[in-house]
Amino acid sequence: MSYGVQLKRLPGNEDVPLPRKMSLLASGFDIHAAVEGPVVLHPGERMLIPTGFAMSMPAGLEAQIRPRSGLALKHGITSLNTPGTIDADYRGEVKVLLINHGQAPFTIERGERIAQMVFQLVPEIALTEVDELSDTERGGGGFGHTGSK
């Protein structure tokens, strides 16, 4: 099944590529920086990076912004609030919150691939308040409860 997602290139960003898959079976669409000029992200610094596009997707979808593994491995660059959620009713510019966990400054160039966007189905959920919950073997155990080490 295919879902239609509309992309709108924002003015002044005609040179910035729109999201695209980099291989036939990729699940994520690479997204690119729409910074006006080179931006230096220093170790420990975080910055909101524009992408130069907005989008419209149908109800029942969400877009998740995730790190690019190569940037994380080679430079310690990742995205905060991962995965970042873009709701179906959001129409503003997509932006990526990056952080430099590396040991050296990292320069973000215009048009550089900075993150990936993966689309997910969002089921309609009906929350119900109850007085009691069903019992399970695990119960209320959490934060390492299921592992011995």
ZADO-1210 file (C-alpha; in nm, 4 decimals, padded with zeros to 6 digits):
<atoms>
<atom x="00.0000" y="00.0000" z="00.0000" code="MET" pos="1"/>
<atom x="00.1252" y="00.3483" z="-00.0826" code="SER" pos="2"/>
<atom x="00.0566" y="00.6710" z="00.1084" code="TYR" pos="3"/>
<atom x="00.0770" y="01.0110" z="-00.0550" code="GLY" pos="4"/>
<atom x="00.2975" y="01.2654" z="00.1202" code="VAL" pos="5"/>
<atom x="00.3244" y="01.6137" z="-00.0281" code="GLN" pos="6"/>
<atom x="00.6513" y="01.8087" z="-00.0022" code="LEU" pos="7"/>
<atom x="00.6746" y="02.1858" z="-00.0348" code="LYS" pos="8"/>
<atom x="01.0159" y="02.3346" z="-00.1042" code="ARG" pos="9"/>
<atom x="01.0409" y="02.6591" z="00.0900" code="LEU" pos="10"/>
<atom x="01.1506" y="02.9785" z="-00.0894" code="PRO" pos="11"/>
<atom x="01.5265" y="03.0224" z="-00.1212" code="GLY" pos="12"/>
<atom x="01.5933" y="02.6490" z="-00.0982" code="ASN" pos="13"/>
<atom x="01.5745" y="02.5494" z="-00.4646" code="GLU" pos="14"/>
<atom x="01.9310" y="02.4144" z="-00.4435" code="ASP" pos="15"/>
<atom x="01.8687" y="02.1918" z="-00.1378" code="VAL" pos="16"/>
<atom x="01.7649" y="01.8371" z="-00.2300" code="PRO" pos="17"/>
<atom x="01.4261" y="01.7180" z="-00.1127" code="LEU" pos="18"/>
<atom x="01.4171" y="01.4010" z="00.1019" code="PRO" pos="19"/>
<atom x="01.5144" y="01.0921" z="-00.0943" code="ARG" pos="20"/>
<atom x="01.5996" y="00.7292" z="-00.0424" code="LYS" pos="21"/>
<atom x="01.9634" y="00.6503" z="-00.1093" code="MET" pos="22"/>
<atom x="01.9037" y="00.2840" z="-00.1941" code="SER" pos="23"/>
<atom x="01.6138" y="00.0849" z="-00.3336" code="LEU" pos="24"/>
<atom x="01.5222" y="-00.0897" z="-00.0065" code="LEU" pos="25"/>
<atom x="01.6098" y="00.1915" z="00.2356" code="ALA" pos="26"/>
<atom x="01.3406" y="00.2561" z="00.4954" code="SER" pos="27"/>
<atom x="01.4506" y="00.6130" z="00.5565" code="GLY" pos="28"/>
<atom x="01.4605" y="00.9216" z="00.3374" code="PHE" pos="29"/>
<atom x="01.7795" y="01.1236" z="00.3839" code="ASP" pos="30"/>
<atom x="01.7153" y="01.4881" z="00.4628" code="ILE" pos="31"/>
<atom x="01.9536" y="01.7746" z="00.3937" code="HIS" pos="32"/>
<atom x="02.0675" y="02.0872" z="00.5744" code="ALA" pos="33"/>
<atom x="01.9284" y="02.4166" z="00.4465" code="ALA" pos="34"/>
<atom x="02.1723" y="02.6331" z="00.6425" code="VAL" pos="35"/>
<atom x="02.2594" y="02.9617" z="00.4716" code="GLU" pos="36"/>
<atom x="02.6321" y="02.8970" z="00.5038" code="GLY" pos="37"/>
<atom x="02.8632" y="02.6588" z="00.6896" code="PRO" pos="38"/>
<atom x="02.7592" y="02.6142" z="01.0537" code="VAL" pos="39"/>
<atom x="03.0042" y="02.4836" z="01.3144" code="VAL" pos="40"/>
<atom x="02.8646" y="02.2537" z="01.5814" code="LEU" pos="41"/>
<atom x="03.1125" y="02.2402" z="01.8703" code="HIS" pos="42"/>
<atom x="03.1491" y="01.9408" z="02.1062" code="PRO" pos="43"/>
<atom x="02.8551" y="01.9330" z="02.3473" code="GLY" pos="44"/>
<atom x="02.6641" y="02.1943" z="02.1457" code="GLU" pos="45"/>
<atom x="02.3150" y="02.1392" z="02.0064" code="ARG" pos="46"/>
<atom x="02.1520" y="02.3295" z="01.7234" code="MET" pos="47"/>
<atom x="01.8230" y="02.3307" z="01.5324" code="LEU" pos="48"/>
<atom x="01.9033" y="02.2831" z="01.1633" code="ILE" pos="49"/>
<atom x="01.6508" y="02.3827" z="00.8932" code="PRO" pos="50"/>
<atom x="01.5807" y="02.1495" z="00.5992" code="THR" pos="51"/>
<atom x="01.4129" y="02.3883" z="00.3549" code="GLY" pos="52"/>
<atom x="01.0895" y="02.1929" z="00.3187" code="PHE" pos="53"/>
<atom x="00.7493" y="02.1446" z="00.4784" code="ALA" pos="54"/>
<atom x="00.5096" y="01.8586" z="00.4163" code="MET" pos="55"/>
<atom x="00.1572" y="01.7314" z="00.4357" code="SER" pos="56"/>
<atom x="00.0822" y="01.3686" z="00.5120" code="MET" pos="57"/>
<atom x="-00.2470" y="01.1898" z="00.5616" code="PRO" pos="58"/>
<atom x="-00.3992" y="01.1178" z="00.9007" code="ALA" pos="59"/>
<atom x="-00.2681" y="00.7887" z="01.0357" code="GLY" pos="60"/>
<atom x="00.0960" y="00.8609" z="00.9472" code="LEU" pos="61"/>
<atom x="00.3776" y="01.0192" z="01.1411" code="GLU" pos="62"/>
<atom x="00.7287" y="01.1011" z="01.0250" code="ALA" pos="63"/>
<atom x="01.0158" y="01.0169" z="01.2577" code="GLN" pos="64"/>
<atom x="01.3476" y="01.2008" z="01.2388" code="ILE" pos="65"/>
<atom x="01.6389" y="00.9729" z="01.3179" code="ARG" pos="66"/>
<atom x="02.0188" y="01.0062" z="01.3186" code="PRO" pos="67"/>
<atom x="02.2362" y="00.9063" z="01.0269" code="ARG" pos="68"/>
<atom x="02.4563" y="00.6184" z="01.1402" code="SER" pos="69"/>
<atom x="02.7609" y="00.7404" z="00.9468" code="GLY" pos="70"/>
<atom x="02.7588" y="01.0828" z="01.1130" code="LEU" pos="71"/>
<atom x="02.7165" y="00.9208" z="01.4543" code="ALA" pos="72"/>
<atom x="03.0001" y="00.6723" z="01.4014" code="LEU" pos="73"/>
<atom x="03.2522" y="00.9005" z="01.2328" code="LYS" pos="74"/>
<atom x="03.1833" y="01.2314" z="01.4097" code="HIS" pos="75"/>
<atom x="02.9578" y="01.1732" z="01.7129" code="GLY" pos="76"/>
<atom x="02.6779" y="01.3760" z="01.5497" code="ILE" pos="77"/>
<atom x="02.3289" y="01.2596" z="01.6383" code="THR" pos="78"/>
<atom x="01.9816" y="01.3985" z="01.6768" code="SER" pos="79"/>
<atom x="01.8250" y="01.4733" z="02.0117" code="LEU" pos="80"/>
<atom x="01.4675" y="01.3795" z="02.0969" code="ASN" pos="81"/>
<atom x="01.5154" y="01.0692" z="01.8860" code="THR" pos="82"/>
<atom x="01.3056" y="00.9773" z="01.7171" code="PRO" pos="83"/>
<atom x="01.1666" y="01.3250" z="01.6655" code="GLY" pos="84"/>
<atom x="00.7996" y="01.3067" z="01.5743" code="THR" pos="85"/>
<atom x="00.6346" y="01.5097" z="01.3006" code="ILE" pos="86"/>
<atom x="00.2574" y="01.4855" z="01.3333" code="ASP" pos="87"/>
<atom x="00.0234" y="01.4638" z="01.0356" code="ALA" pos="88"/>
<atom x="-00.1243" y="01.8078" z="01.1104" code="ASP" pos="89"/>
<atom x="00.2106" y="01.9955" z="01.1256" code="TYR" pos="90"/>
<atom x="00.2732" y="02.2227" z="00.8268" code="ARG" pos="91"/>
<atom x="00.5826" y="02.4176" z="00.9305" code="GLY" pos="92"/>
<atom x="00.9402" y="02.3694" z="00.8147" code="GLU" pos="93"/>
<atom x="01.0926" y="02.0386" z="00.9143" code="VAL" pos="94"/>
<atom x="01.3951" y="02.1020" z="01.1352" code="LYS" pos="95"/>
<atom x="01.6456" y="01.8641" z="01.2929" code="VAL" pos="96"/>
<atom x="01.7853" y="01.9045" z="01.6440" code="LEU" pos="97"/>
<atom x="02.1486" y="01.7937" z="01.6179" code="LEU" pos="98"/>
<atom x="02.4078" y="01.7527" z="01.8940" code="ILE" pos="99"/>
<atom x="02.7816" y="01.6984" z="01.8721" code="ASN" pos="100"/>
<atom x="02.8842" y="01.4175" z="02.1075" code="HIS" pos="101"/>
<atom x="03.2232" y="01.4001" z="01.9366" code="GLY" pos="102"/>
<atom x="03.5523" y="01.5486" z="02.0459" code="GLN" pos="103"/>
<atom x="03.6022" y="01.7912" z="01.7562" code="ALA" pos="104"/>
<atom x="03.3965" y="02.0703" z="01.6010" code="PRO" pos="105"/>
<atom x="03.1829" y="01.9552" z="01.3091" code="PHE" pos="106"/>
<atom x="03.0925" y="02.1793" z="01.0160" code="THR" pos="107"/>
<atom x="02.7485" y="02.1403" z="00.8604" code="ILE" pos="108"/>
<atom x="02.7426" y="02.2486" z="00.4962" code="GLU" pos="109"/>
<atom x="02.4406" y="02.3526" z="00.2917" code="ARG" pos="110"/>
<atom x="02.2870" y="02.0492" z="00.1235" code="GLY" pos="111"/>
<atom x="02.4662" y="01.7996" z="00.3499" code="GLU" pos="112"/>
<atom x="02.2708" y="01.4919" z="00.4581" code="ARG" pos="113"/>
<atom x="02.2061" y="01.5381" z="00.8293" code="ILE" pos="114"/>
<atom x="01.9363" y="01.2879" z="00.9304" code="ALA" pos="115"/>
<atom x="01.6835" y="01.0431" z="00.7964" code="GLN" pos="116"/>
<atom x="01.3067" y="01.0488" z="00.7975" code="MET" pos="117"/>
<atom x="01.1065" y="00.7285" z="00.8409" code="VAL" pos="118"/>
<atom x="00.7290" y="00.7135" z="00.8081" code="PHE" pos="119"/>
<atom x="00.5240" y="00.5048" z="01.0495" code="GLN" pos="120"/>
<atom x="00.1586" y="00.4133" z="01.0767" code="LEU" pos="121"/>
<atom x="-00.0167" y="00.5507" z="01.3830" code="VAL" pos="122"/>
<atom x="-00.3101" y="00.3368" z="01.4969" code="PRO" pos="123"/>
<atom x="-00.6153" y="00.5018" z="01.6454" code="GLU" pos="124"/>
<atom x="-00.6075" y="00.4266" z="02.0186" code="ILE" pos="125"/>
<atom x="-00.8944" y="00.4452" z="02.2673" code="ALA" pos="126"/>
<atom x="-00.7672" y="00.5052" z="02.6228" code="LEU" pos="127"/>
<atom x="-00.9913" y="00.3828" z="02.9034" code="THR" pos="128"/>
<atom x="-00.9531" y="00.4575" z="03.2725" code="GLU" pos="129"/>
<atom x="-01.0012" y="00.1473" z="03.4912" code="VAL" pos="130"/>
<atom x="-00.9766" y="00.0700" z="03.8634" code="ASP" pos="131"/>
<atom x="-00.7651" y="-00.2451" z="03.8221" code="GLU" pos="132"/>
<atom x="-00.5216" y="-00.3845" z="03.5634" code="LEU" pos="133"/>
<atom x="-00.4709" y="-00.7484" z="03.4695" code="SER" pos="134"/>
<atom x="-00.1841" y="-00.9323" z="03.6426" code="ASP" pos="135"/>
<atom x="00.1333" y="-01.0445" z="03.4614" code="THR" pos="136"/>
<atom x="00.4394" y="-01.2391" z="03.5705" code="GLU" pos="137"/>
<atom x="00.6489" y="-00.9230" z="03.5452" code="ARG" pos="138"/>
<atom x="00.4066" y="-00.7000" z="03.7316" code="GLY" pos="139"/>
<atom x="00.5540" y="-00.3602" z="03.8134" code="GLY" pos="140"/>
<atom x="00.9199" y="-00.4584" z="03.7689" code="GLY" pos="141"/>
<atom x="01.1111" y="-00.2252" z="03.5373" code="GLY" pos="142"/>
<atom x="01.4488" y="-00.0677" z="03.4617" code="PHE" pos="143"/>
<atom x="01.6576" y="-00.3822" z="03.4407" code="GLY" pos="144"/>
<atom x="01.4067" y="-00.6069" z="03.6129" code="HIS" pos="145"/>
<atom x="01.4048" y="-00.8679" z="03.3335" code="THR" pos="146"/>
<atom x="01.7843" y="-00.9058" z="03.3095" code="GLY" pos="147"/>
<atom x="02.0274" y="-01.0475" z="03.5622" code="SER" pos="148"/>
<atom x="02.3208" y="-00.8237" z="03.4618" code="LYS" pos="149"/>
</atoms>
